Amino acid sequence: MNKGELVDAVADKASVTKKQADAVLTAALETIVEAVSSGDKVTLVGFDSFESRERKAREGRNPKTGDKMDIPATKVPAFSAGKLFREKVSPADD
Protein backbone atom coordinates (compact mmCIF):
# COMPACT_ATOMS: atom_id res chain seq x y z
CA MET A 1 0.00 0.00 0.00
CA ASN A 2 1.40 3.39 -0.94
CA LYS A 3 0.49 6.79 0.51
CA GLY A 4 -2.25 7.40 -2.06
CA GLU A 5 -3.92 4.09 -1.25
CA LEU A 6 -3.59 4.81 2.47
CA VAL A 7 -5.22 8.22 1.99
CA ASP A 8 -8.10 6.55 0.10
CA ALA A 9 -8.59 3.98 2.89
CA VAL A 10 -8.47 6.61 5.64
CA ALA A 11 -10.95 8.81 3.75
CA ASP A 12 -13.36 5.88 3.42
CA LYS A 13 -13.05 4.79 7.09
CA ALA A 14 -13.33 8.31 8.50
CA SER A 15 -16.01 9.47 6.03
CA VAL A 16 -13.98 12.53 5.00
CA THR A 17 -12.73 13.76 1.65
CA LYS A 18 -9.46 12.47 0.23
CA LYS A 19 -8.06 16.00 0.47
CA GLN A 20 -8.86 16.15 4.20
CA ALA A 21 -7.45 12.68 4.82
CA ASP A 22 -4.26 13.58 2.93
CA ALA A 23 -3.84 16.79 4.95
CA VAL A 24 -4.27 14.98 8.28
CA LEU A 25 -2.00 12.08 7.32
CA THR A 26 0.72 14.42 6.02
CA ALA A 27 0.52 16.56 9.17
CA ALA A 28 0.72 13.50 11.42
CA LEU A 29 3.76 12.10 9.60
CA GLU A 30 5.54 15.47 9.58
CA THR A 31 4.89 15.87 13.30
CA ILE A 32 6.32 12.41 14.05
CA VAL A 33 9.42 13.13 11.95
CA GLU A 34 9.97 16.51 13.63
CA ALA A 35 9.57 15.03 17.12
CA VAL A 36 11.96 12.12 16.49
CA SER A 37 14.46 14.45 14.78
CA SER A 38 14.54 16.62 17.91
CA GLY A 39 15.21 13.59 20.13
CA ASP A 40 11.69 12.90 21.38
CA LYS A 41 10.09 9.47 21.42
CA VAL A 42 6.61 9.19 19.89
CA THR A 43 4.47 6.38 21.31
CA LEU A 44 1.09 5.41 19.89
CA VAL A 45 -0.17 2.90 22.46
CA GLY A 46 -0.98 -0.47 20.91
CA PHE A 47 0.40 0.55 17.54
CA ASP A 48 4.06 1.53 17.73
CA SER A 49 6.76 3.83 18.96
CA PHE A 50 9.21 5.88 16.96
CA GLU A 51 12.53 7.05 18.36
CA SER A 52 16.04 8.06 17.43
CA ARG A 53 18.81 5.60 18.28
CA GLU A 54 22.56 6.05 18.42
CA ARG A 55 24.61 3.84 16.15
CA LYS A 56 28.21 3.48 17.35
CA ALA A 57 31.21 4.09 15.14
CA ARG A 58 32.48 0.85 13.64
CA GLU A 59 34.83 -0.61 11.12
CA GLY A 60 33.43 -1.78 7.80
CA ARG A 61 34.66 -2.95 4.44
CA ASN A 62 34.26 -1.48 1.00
CA PRO A 63 32.25 -4.17 -0.86
CA LYS A 64 34.04 -3.49 -4.16
CA THR A 65 37.64 -3.49 -2.99
CA GLY A 66 37.45 -5.21 0.39
CA ASP A 67 39.45 -2.35 1.94
CA LYS A 68 38.77 -1.55 5.60
CA MET A 69 37.05 1.74 6.31
CA ASP A 70 35.82 3.59 9.39
CA ILE A 71 32.08 4.19 9.61
CA PRO A 72 31.31 7.17 11.88
CA ALA A 73 28.75 7.18 14.69
CA THR A 74 25.31 8.40 13.66
CA LYS A 75 21.70 8.65 14.74
CA VAL A 76 19.09 6.51 12.98
CA PRO A 77 15.30 6.43 13.21
CA ALA A 78 13.84 3.31 14.84
CA PHE A 79 10.35 1.81 14.83
CA SER A 80 9.07 -0.68 17.39
CA ALA A 81 5.70 -2.30 16.76
CA GLY A 82 3.32 -2.31 19.71
CA LYS A 83 1.89 -5.47 21.24
CA LEU A 84 -1.55 -5.15 19.60
CA PHE A 85 0.05 -4.51 16.19
CA ARG A 86 2.35 -7.53 16.52
CA GLU A 87 -0.55 -9.75 17.62
CA LYS A 88 -2.69 -8.60 14.69
CA VAL A 89 0.09 -9.40 12.20
CA SER A 90 0.99 -12.71 13.80
CA PRO A 91 -1.85 -14.06 15.95
CA ALA A 92 -0.85 -16.48 18.68
CA ASP A 93 -2.17 -20.00 18.26
CA ASP A 94 -4.67 -20.89 20.97
HUPE-V322786 format. One record per residue. RES is the residue in one letter. SS is DSSP state (~ for helix, > for strand, _ for the rest). NEAR is the number of other C-alpha atoms within 8 Angstrom. D_LAST is the distance of its C-alpha to the last C-alpha in Angstrom with 1 decimal. Layout:
BEGIN
res=RES ss=SS near=NEAR d_last=D_LAST
res=RES ss=SS near=NEAR d_last=D_LAST
END
This chain:
BEGIN
res=M ss=_ near=4 d_last=30.0
res=N ss=_ near=5 d_last=33.3
res=K ss=~ near=6 d_last=34.8
res=G ss=~ near=6 d_last=36.6
res=E ss=~ near=8 d_last=33.4
res=L ss=~ near=9 d_last=31.7
res=V ss=~ near=12 d_last=34.8
res=D ss=~ near=10 d_last=34.6
res=A ss=~ near=8 d_last=31.0
res=V ss=~ near=9 d_last=31.7
res=A ss=~ near=13 d_last=34.9
res=D ss=~ near=8 d_last=33.2
res=K ss=~ near=6 d_last=30.4
res=A ss=~ near=6 d_last=32.9
res=S ss=_ near=6 d_last=35.7
res=V ss=_ near=8 d_last=38.2
res=T ss=_ near=7 d_last=40.5
res=K ss=~ near=9 d_last=39.6
res=K ss=~ near=6 d_last=42.3
res=Q ss=~ near=9 d_last=40.9
res=A ss=~ near=13 d_last=37.4
res=D ss=~ near=9 d_last=38.9
res=A ss=~ near=8 d_last=41.0
res=V ss=~ near=8 d_last=38.1
res=L ss=~ near=9 d_last=35.8
res=T ss=~ near=8 d_last=38.7
res=A ss=~ near=8 d_last=39.6
res=A ss=~ near=8 d_last=36.1
res=L ss=~ near=8 d_last=35.9
res=E ss=~ near=8 d_last=39.4
res=T ss=~ near=8 d_last=38.7
res=I ss=~ near=10 d_last=35.7
res=V ss=~ near=8 d_last=37.9
res=E ss=~ near=8 d_last=40.8
res=A ss=~ near=11 d_last=38.8
res=V ss=~ near=14 d_last=37.2
res=S ss=~ near=8 d_last=40.7
res=S ss=_ near=6 d_last=42.3
res=G ss=_ near=8 d_last=39.8
res=D ss=_ near=9 d_last=37.5
res=K ss=_ near=10 d_last=33.8
res=V ss=> near=10 d_last=32.1
res=T ss=> near=7 d_last=28.8
res=L ss=> near=7 d_last=26.9
res=V ss=_ near=7 d_last=24.3
res=G ss=_ near=8 d_last=20.8
res=F ss=_ near=10 d_last=22.3
res=D ss=> near=12 d_last=24.3
res=S ss=> near=13 d_last=27.3
res=F ss=> near=13 d_last=30.4
res=E ss=> near=12 d_last=32.9
res=S ss=> near=13 d_last=35.8
res=R ss=> near=8 d_last=35.5
res=E ss=> near=8 d_last=38.4
res=R ss=> near=8 d_last=38.6
res=K ss=_ near=7 d_last=41.1
res=A ss=_ near=9 d_last=44.1
res=R ss=> near=8 d_last=43.7
res=E ss=> near=8 d_last=45.5
res=G ss=> near=8 d_last=44.6
res=R ss=> near=8 d_last=46.3
res=N ss=_ near=9 d_last=47.9
res=P ss=_ near=6 d_last=46.0
res=K ss=_ near=4 d_last=49.3
res=T ss=_ near=5 d_last=51.6
res=G ss=_ near=7 d_last=49.4
res=D ss=_ near=7 d_last=51.5
res=K ss=> near=8 d_last=50.0
res=M ss=> near=8 d_last=49.7
res=D ss=> near=8 d_last=48.7
res=I ss=> near=8 d_last=45.9
res=P ss=_ near=7 d_last=46.5
res=A ss=_ near=9 d_last=44.1
res=T ss=> near=8 d_last=42.5
res=K ss=> near=8 d_last=40.1
res=V ss=> near=8 d_last=37.1
res=P ss=> near=9 d_last=34.7
res=A ss=> near=8 d_last=31.1
res=F ss=> near=8 d_last=27.9
res=S ss=> near=7 d_last=24.7
res=A ss=> near=9 d_last=21.7
res=G ss=_ near=11 d_last=20.3
res=K ss=~ near=8 d_last=16.8
res=L ss=~ near=8 d_last=16.1
res=F ss=~ near=11 d_last=17.7
res=R ss=~ near=10 d_last=15.7
res=E ss=~ near=9 d_last=12.3
res=K ss=~ near=7 d_last=13.9
res=V ss=~ near=6 d_last=15.2
res=S ss=_ near=6 d_last=12.3
res=P ss=_ near=7 d_last=8.9
res=A ss=_ near=5 d_last=6.3
res=D ss=_ near=3 d_last=3.8
res=D ss=_ near=2 d_last=0.0
END
